[in-house]
Amino acid sequence: MDTLNFRVAEEKNFHSEVLLFSFNPEHDIIVVCSANGDVIAYQAYIRKVWALGTRNQRKKPISLAWRPDGQILAVTFSNRTLVLASVQDGHQLLSEPSPFEVRAMNWVERTTGQPDDNVHVQFESVPIDDYLPALADLPSITRTRKHVVDPPDDLFTLDKQSKLNILILFGSNDILLRAFGLWPLLLINRSSLPTDQSLLSVTMSPSLDTLCLLTRSDTSVNYSLFECTSFLSDYHNDYFHLTRSLCRIKSLILFNDKIFTALTELTTKCFSDFQSRVNTFCEIMRQQGVKQWSFQCELMSLLATGNCSEQMQQHFFGNIFDYGFAKKLVTTFDETRVKSKELIVMFGRTIEHIFGYLVEIKGLQQWYGKFDQIEFDSQILESSLYNAGSLLLKINEYTDFLHEMSDVYTFFLRWLGFVAHQLHTSKHNTSTHHDEQIECTEADWDHLIEFIDAYCAFDEPVLDIFAMYLKSESLPETLVRDSSYRKLFDHTNNNKNACFSPKPRRSLIGAYQDLKQSITKAFEIRTNNSILQLNKPLPLLTSIPIDHQSSAPIEFDHRRSQHSINYIIQQNSLQFHLITYTSPTKQCLVRSFDFHHILGLHRSIVNFKIYDDDKLAMVCTNAMDSDNGNSSETILFNTNHQSNLLIVSLKSLMDSQTTDFVGNNANTTLSYPLKDIPSKLTVDGRRNLIAVVCL
C-alpha cells in the first residue's frame, strides 16, 4: 500500500472559535466560519481572499455546503437566514429566510440513473439561450470584481449545469429541497416524518429518486429510505429543464434587481439636489405669504417678457440656482443619460431572457400530468408571461421617454443657466461672451413651454421626472404618456384575448414588481403531502443499537459516490460502524470495527472524516499521561506529542466478508504528530489536503 506523506503548509491563529470549515471541491479554497459571525475564504497557504458580508449583519454560522461544481457556497445562520455566495469574490447572490431552524446541509447532484424513455427529442434540442442576446456583465458600480477563479457566465453559472443538483436543508424534523439551491422544490415537515425520531443526516440516492435518512431514536440509530422524490427520476430530463429554466429566471431577477438599483440610484443622485433646491425656494415663497405666486408663473413670465419677480432673482437665481450650478448640472445630466441608456438596455435584455424561459417552460409538451406532482400551477405561468410582456412594453415606453425628454430637459437646464448668467452680468455690468449665448430653434421653445406647463404646475414642481418614472408606485397624470405602444393597444381594450397591456398608470418599478410577485408565487415553498406518507414508519434498512441512557451526540460522517453512500458512525470512543448503502439494489451492509489495537486504551478519537473511498482520517489525543500508557504504542505515536493525525485504510474492511474488523498497524497509512490538542478536522482526499483545528 502506498504511504501518504504530509507536511504542514501553514498555521494560522484565529481570534474566535472556529465552528465550521470546508474545502472547496474544485478550487484551492477553504472557507472558515467563526463564532463571531465571520465567514472567510482562504486560498493557498491561508491567504485571505474574501469575506462574506459583515459580521454584524448576521448571527452565528450554523452550517455550510458547496455546490458540487464548487462555484456557489451556501451558509445558514442562527437567525434562520440562508445565504448563497459566489466563490469568485464572496459576493452575496441570494439571502432568504428559512422556514425552520436549519441544523445542517448537504448539496448533492445526480450522478447516475436510467434514461427517461418518455423524453421527446424536442426537449433536448437547441436551448433557448441560442435565440437570446448575450447577457452583459454586471456594472462595476454595483460589484467589485476581484476574481479568485474564472468569472462565471451568469450569477449562478446555471448554463454549465448539465446535472440536476439539490441543496438539502434539514432540522430536527423538517427537510427542504432546493433545486440548484434556488427553487424550493419540496418541503417535508413533521407530519410526514416519524415523531419518535430526530434527523441526524439527510442525503439523496445517486439518481435523486430517494431520500436517505440517518435518524436517532431513544434506543438506536436508523438508516431509512423515504421515496418522496421518485418524480425526479421518472421524468428527470423534463424536471431538469423545468428547474433550470425556473432557476435561471430567479437568477435573472436577482441580476435585474441590481441593475434597477443602480439605475434608480444613478438617476436620483443626479436630480435630488436640484429638486431639493427648487422645493426649498418654493417653501420660502410660501412662508413669505406671496399671493397668487407659483414657480410656473415665474418661468412663464421669464419666457414672455424676460423678467421675473425680485424674489425670484434674489433667492432663486442669486442663492440657489447660479450659473456654475447650472453648467455642472447639465454635465452631470449628460453623463447620467448615457449610463441610464446602457442600464435600461441591460434591464430589457434580461427581461427578454425571462420571457424566453417562460415561453420555453410553457412549450414543454408533457406539462400536464407531470408538473402537477410538484403543484406547479399553469396559471402562475400565464400571469408571469402577461407581466413580462407588459414590462417589456413599459421598458420601451421609458426608453422613448428618456430619449424624447432628455433633449427637452437639457434645454430647460441650459435656459435656466442662461437666465442666471444674464441676471449676473446685468447686476455686475459685465459683458456676455458669444459662447455664453443660448442656441435653439423654434421647436425648442415650444417644447420648453409644454414642459413648464406639464411639470411645473404644482406647489412643488415635479422636476425629478426620470426618477419618478422609475420608482413611484403609480405615475401622476402628467407622466402618463400617449405613446405609440399605448395607441397600439387602445383598440384592443375590449378584446379579452389581448396578450399584454402597457399598464398606463404603472411606473417602471410598478410593472417590474408585478412581474416579481407573479414569479415569486412559482418559488413559494410548498408542502406536498399528497405524495408523502403522513407520520408512518419509514422503510428501515438497518438499525444500530445505542445506550438509551446516553445523552451524548452521535458523531458521524458520510461520503456519496456514483453508486453508493457510506456512513461511518462512532458508537463509543474507539468503536465504529460502517454503513454501506448500494443504490441499484437498495440494500445496506453494516460492518463494525474498533481501533483498540491501533490506538491503545489510553487514547480517544476526537474527530474523524472519510478521506476517500477506502481511507478514514482521524485526530486522536491521549486520555491520560503518556508515561502511564502502553509502551507498545511508540511504534505509531511519538510520546513527545499528546495528539496525532491518522489516516487508516478501510479497504480490507470493505472487501472483507466478516462482520468484525480488528485494527492492526498494517492498516495505518499515516501517523502525524500534532503539537496541540485537536478539536475537529476537514479533508479533501482528491487533492490530499487536511485541515485541523486545535485548541
N, C-alpha and C positions, 0 to 999 in steps of 0.2 A: 504494500500500500504506500502511495506517495505521502511523504510527510510535509505538512504545511510549515512554512517559516514566516513568522510575523515580526514586524518591527514597529516601534512607536513612531508614528508620523508626526504627531503634535499633541501637546497637552494645553488645556485651556481652563482657567478658573471662571466660575460663574458666581455672581453676587446673589442670585436667588436660586431656590431649589429647582432642579430640572425635573419636570413632570413627564414630558413626552419627548421623544426624539426618534427620527426615522430617516433612513437613506432614500433618496430618490431612485426609483427603479431603472432609470435610463441615464441620468446625468450625475456628475460628480458633485452632488449637493447633499447636505444633511440639514434637516430643519430641527431646531431645538425650541421647545415650548417650556417656559419657566412659570413659576408660581406667581410672579408679579404681572403676568399677562403678556410678556414678550413672546413673540413668535418670530424667530430669526433664522435665516438661511445662511449657511456657511459653505464655502467651496475651497477645495484644495488646501488642506492643512489649516483649517479653521480660519479662513479669511472671510469676514462678513461681507455678504453681497447685497442683502436687502433685509428689511424688517417689515412685518405685516402690520400696517396701521400704527396707532398709538395705544400704549398700554392702558391709558386712562379711559379709552372708549369702550373697553370690554372687560370682562372678568376673567377668572382663571380658565385656561385651556383644559378641555376635558378629553378630547380625542382628536386624532388626525389620521388622514389617509391620502395616499397618492392615487391619481388616476393611473391605470395600468401603463399608459404611454409616458408617464412622468411629466406631463405638461401642466396639470392642474393639481393644486393642493387643496384639500378640504380640511377645515378645522371647526370644531364645535367648542362653544364656551359655556360657562356655568350660567349665563343669563339666557340660555336656550337659543343662541344665535348660531346659524350655520354660515360660514364664510368660505367662498371659493376664490382662490388667488392664482395668479399666473406664475409659473416657475421662472419666467424670464426676468421679472423685476419685482415680484411680490405685489403687483397691482391688484387691488380688490376688484374682482369681476362680479361677485354676487354676494349679497348679505340678506339672509331671510330668517325669520323666526322658525323654530322647530315646534311641532305640535306637542312634543313631550320632552322630558329630560333625557338627553342622549348620554348613554354610558360609553359606547364605543362605535366604531365604524369599520366597514370593510368595503373596498372598491374592487369589484370583480368584473371580468369580461367573458364573453362567450368564447370558449376555446375549442369546442367540438360539438357535434350534433348532426342529425340526419338531415339531408336536404329536403326542402319542402316541395312535394310533388304538385301542390296546388298553385305554386307561384307562376304567374304568367310572364312571358318574355318581356312584356311591356314594362314590368316593374324593374327590370334590370337593364333598361335601355339607357340612352344618353340622359344624364341627370339634368335637372332644371338649371343648374349653375351655368351650363354651356350657353343658355339663352339669355342670361342676365349680364349686365355690365359689371366690370371688375369693381370690387368694393375698395374704396380709397382707405388709406391708413388714417387712424385717429389723429386729430390735430395735436400738435405738440404742446399747445397751450393747456391742454387738459391732462396730459400724462407725460411724465419724464421717462424717456425710453432709454434705459440702461440695460441692454440685453445681457443676460447671463448665458443664454443659449440662442440659437437662431430664432428670430421672431416668428410667431405663427401667422397663418394667412387670415385668421379671424380671431375673435376674442377667445373662443374655446376650441379652436383648431378642429372643428367638427368635420371639416372636409376630409381630414386624414383618418377619420374613424371608420374603418371597414368592418369592425366587430361591435356588436351591441355591448355596452358596459353599464353596470348598475352600481350606484352608490347605495350601500345598505347602512341605515342608521337604526340603532336599536337601544331601548332602555331596559328596564326590568321586565316589562310585559308588553312592549309595543315595538313594532317594526315598520319602518318606512323605506320603500324602494323608490329611488330616483334614477330615471333613465338618463345616462350621460351626466349625472349629477344635477340636472336641471329640471326635468319633468317629474313631478311626484306621481309615479306610476300606480302605486298601491300602498295603502295604509292598513296594517294589520294590528288591531287593538286587542285589549284584554279579553274581549268577548269571544275572540277566535282562538285563544291560546289557553292551555291548561292553567288554572288559577293556583294550583298547588306547586308550580314550578316557576323558577325565575331564569331569565335568559343569561347565559354566560357568553355565548358567541353565536353569530349568525353568518353563514355564508351561503353560496348557491352552487349547485352542481355545475360541471363544465358546460352543459348545454343550457343552463339558466332555467330549466323547467321545474326545478325543485329547490325549496329552501332546506338547508341543512342546519339543524338547531342543536346546540350543545346547551343543555339546561341542568339546573340543580334542584333537587327536591330535598326533603329532610334526611333521606337515607341514601341517596345515590346521585351520581352524575349520569345523565342520559343523553344518548345521541339519537335524534329522531329526524324524520323527513316530514316536510309539510308541502304537499303538492298543490300549491295555490298559484303557481306561475306557469302551468303547462301551456297556456296560450302563447307564451313566448317561444316555445319550441314548435308548437303546431303550426303557427303562422309566422315563423321567425322573420323571414325577409319582408313580409308586409309590415310587421311591427317595427322592424329596423328602419324602414323608410318613413313610417309614421313618426316614430320617436325622434329620429334625427332631424326631420323637417320641423317638427314642433320645437325641438331644442335650438335649431338654427334661428327660428323665429324669435325665441326668447333671447338668444344671443344678440340678434339684431336690435331688439327692443332696448336692451341694455346699452348697446352701441349708440342707438339713437338718443337715448336719454342724455348721454354725454355730449353728443353733437348739439342737441337742443339747449342744454345748459350753457354750452359755450356760446351759442348764438344769442340767447337772451342776455347773458352777462355782457357780451360784446356790445349789443345794441343799447342796453340800459346804461352802461358806463359812458357811452358816447353822449347821450341826451339828458341824463339825470341832472347834471349840473345846470344845463340850460333851462330845463323845465322848472327846477327849483328856483332859479333866479327870477324867472317870469312870475311864478307863484308868489314869491316874496314881494315883488313890486306891486302886484295886484292887491295883496293883503295890506300894504302900506296905504294904497289909494283908498281902500275901503275904510281903514281906520281914520283917515282924514275926512271922511264923510263927503267926498266929492259927488255931487248929484249927477245922475244920468251919465256916469262915466263908464266906459268899458275899454278894454285893451283893443278890441276890434275897431272901435270908433277912432282911436288914436292912429291906428295903422291906416285906416281908410282916409283919414284927414291928411296923413303924410303923402299918400298916393295922389289925392286930388289936388292939394294945394301946396304940398311940400312943407307944411308947417304942422306943429303939434303943440300940446299944452306945455306950460312951463314945468309942470311936474314930470312930464314925460322926458323933457330934455335934461332936467337936473338929476332925477332919481333913476331913470332907466338908462338913458344913453350916457349920462355923466358918471354914474356909480356902478351900474350893474352890467350893462352891455356896451363895452367900449370897442374901439376899432381892433385892438390887439386880440381881445377875446373872440371877436367875430372871425378873424383870419385863422386863429387856432382851431375854432370850431369847424370851419369849412374844411380844413386839412384833415382833422380827425374824422369828420363825416365821410370824406372821400376814401380814407383807409378802411373805415368800418363797412362802407358799401361794398368794397371789393371782397373783403373777408366774408361778409354776410352772404354774398352770392356764392362763394365757394362752399360755405357750410350748408346752405339751403340745397345746393346740388347734391352734396353728400347725403343730406337728410332724405331727399327724394329718391336717391338710388337705393337706400336701404329699405324704404317703403316699397319700392318696386320688387326688391328681393322678397320681402314679406308677402306681398301679393302673389308673387310667383310660387312660393312654397304653399300658400293656402290653396291656390289652384291645383297644384300637384297633389295635395292631400285629397282634395275633392275628386280628383280624377282617378284615384285608386279604384279598380274595378270591383274589388270584393269588400267594399266598405261595410255594407250592412251584413250583419251576422258574424262579423269578426271584431270590429272595433267596439261593438256594443258590450263586449265582455269587460271592457275597462270603463264602461259608462261614458264613452266619448260621444257627446250629443252632436248630431249633424247640424242642429240649429245654431250651435255655437260657431260652427264654421261659416254658415251663411251670414251671421251677424258680423263676424270678423272680416269677411270678404266685402260686405257692404261698407263697413267703416274704413277699410283700407282703400277702397276705390274712392270714397268721399274725401279721404285725407289727401290722396293724390291730386284731386281737383282743387282742394284748398291750397296745397303747395303751389300748384300752377297759378292760382289766384295771387298768392303772396309774392311769387316771383314777378308777376306782371305789376303788382302794386309797388314792389321795390324798384322795378325798372322805370315805371312811369313817374312815381312820386319823387325819386331821387333827384332828378333834374329840377323839378319844381322846388323841392326843399333846399337844394343848393342855391338856387337863385334867390329864394327867400332870405337865407342867411347872408348871401353877398349883398343883397339890397339893404338889410339892416346894418351891416357893417359899413356900407357906403353912406348911409344916413348918419351913422355915428361919426364917421370921418368928416362929413360935411359940417356937422354941428361943431366938431372940434376945431376945424380950420376957421370957421366964421367967428368962433369965440376968441381965438388967438390971432386972428388976422394973418393966417398963413396961406400960401398958395397951394393949389391942388395939382399934383403931377398927373401926367397923361395916363400912367399905368394904374392910377387910382380911380379912373373913371369906370363906370359900370357899362358893360357892353351887353345888349339884349335885343330881342326882336319884339314885335307887337304881340306875338303869341305868348312870349314870356310874361308880359304884363297881364294878359288875360288869365293865364294860369295862376299868377300870383293873386289876382283878385278872387278867383274861385277858391284858392287855398285859404285866404284870410276869411272869406265868407263861410267856409265849411268848418274850419277847425279853431277859429278864434272867437266864436260867438258864445262864449261861456264866461262865468265868473272867473274860472281858472282855465285859460286856453289849453287845448289838447295839442301840445307841440311834440310830445314824445310818441308820435303816431306809429312808428315802426315797432317799438317795444310793446305798445298797446295791442297792435295787430297780432303780435306773437303770443302774449301771455295773459291777456284779460280773459275772464271766463266767457263773456259774451261781448260782441262788438257793439259800440254805440252806433246810432243811426248814421252818423257822419262817415263811419268807416265801412258801412255796408255798400259794397261796390256793385255796379251794374256791369259785371264782367261778361266777356263772351262765353265763359263756361256756364254762367248762370242763365244767360239768354238761351243757350243751347238746351237747357233742361226745363226752361219755363213752360214750354209747350207740352211737356210730358208730366206736368204735375198731377193731372188726372189719370195718368197711366200707372196702375198699381204694379206693373211689371218692370218699372224703371229700376235699373241696377244700382245706381248711386245717386246721391244728392250732394250738391255743393255746400249745403248747410249754411245759408246766407248769414245768419247771426252768430255763427260759431267762429271764434278766433282759431288760429292755427293750433295753439295748445289745447283748445277745447276739442277740436277734431282728433287730435293726437290722443287725448285722454279717452275719448270714445273707443278708439282702436285698442288702447292698452287695457281698458276694462273688459272688452269682449274677449281679448286674448287671455287675460288673467283667468277668466272662467274656465278656459281649457286647461289651466295649470292648477286649478283648485285641487287640494288634497282630497281624495275620495276614498271612502272605505267601502269595499265591495264585499259585503257579507254573503251575497247570493251564491258565490262560488267557493266559500270557505266553510269549514266545519266550525260550528259555534260551540266553543268550550267542550270539545270532545277530545278523548285521548288521541295523541299523535302516533303514527306508526313507529314503534320503538325498535331500533336496530340493535342497540346494545346498552347495557347499564353497568356502571361500576359502583359498587357499594362504598359508602363513606361512613365515618363515625357521626351518628346523628347528634351527638353531644358537642361536636366540634363546631365552633363558630368561625374558624379561620377561613379566609377566602381561598377559593380554588385557583391555583396557578396553572396556566396552560398556554400553549402556542399552537398555531396551525399553519399548514402550507398547502396551497391549492395548486395542483398540476393539471395536465391536459386530461387525464382520465381518472384521477383520484384526488382525495382530500385526506391529509394526515393531521391528526390531533395528538399532541403529546400532553399528558395530564400528570401533574405532580400530586401523588396521593399523600405522601408524607415527605420528610426531609430528603430521603435518598431513594425512594421507591416511586416508579413511574408506570404509566400505562400509555401504550401507543395504539391509537385507533386509526385503522386504515380503511377508508370507505372507497369502494370501487364503483364508479358511476355506471358503467354499462350493465353490471349485474345487480346494482343497488344492494350490495352486501358489505358487511363490516367484518374485519378481522382485528381482534384485540390481543395485544401482547403485553405482558408485564415484565418489568426488569428493574434492577436496583444497581446502585453504584458503591455498595459497601466495600467490595474487593478493590475498587479503584481509589476511593476517597478515604476509606477507613471510617472508624466510628466517631472520630473527633472533628469531622468537617461537615459542613452543611452547604447545600446548594442555595445560593441567594437568588439567582435569576437564570433563565435559560431561554434560548431561541433555537428554532430549527434552522440550521445553517444552509443546508441544501437537501437534496432528496435522500441522502444517506448519512448525514452528519448532524450532530447536535452540539451547539455551543452553549457553554455554561460558565458562570463565575461562582466560585465557592470560597469559603473562608473558614478559619479554624473556629470550632465551637469551644475550645479550651486551649491553654498554653501548649505550644508545640513540643515543649520539653517533656510533657506528660503523655505525648502521643505515641503511636506505634512507630518504631524505628524503621519498619519496612516501607513507610510512606516516602522515604527520602529518594526512592527511585524516581518518583514522579514530581515530588514537591521539594522546593528549596526551603529548608527550615528557617532561613533568614526572613522569609516573607510570610505574612499571615494569610494572604489571599492568592488565588490563581485563576487564570483563564484557561478553560479546557475546550478542546474540540474532540468529540468522541464519535467514532464511526458506528452507525447503526445498521450498516449493510448486512452484517452477519445476522443481526436480529431480524431484519425484514425478509431475508432469504431462508431463515430457519423455520422448520415446521413445528418446533416445540413452542410451548406457551410461556416458558420461563427463560429468562436470559440472565446469565451470570457474567458480570463485567470482569474483564481482565485487562492487563496492561497493553496487550496487543491491539486492543480496540481504541487506544488513545492516540490520536493523530498529532495533538499539540498540547503542551502544557507550558503556559507562560506566566511567570510570577508578576503579581501586582503589588505596588508599594502601599496602596491604601485599601480600605475596606470597600468593596463594590456594593452597589445597590441595584443597578439594572444595566441591561445592555441591549443593543440592537445590531443586526448583522445585514450584510449584503454578500451572500455567498457567491454570486456571479462574478463579483469583482474582488473577492477576498478582502472585504472591509469589515471591521468590527469596531464599534464604539462602546465604551464602558464608562458609566457614571460612577464615581467613587465619592464616598463621604469625606 
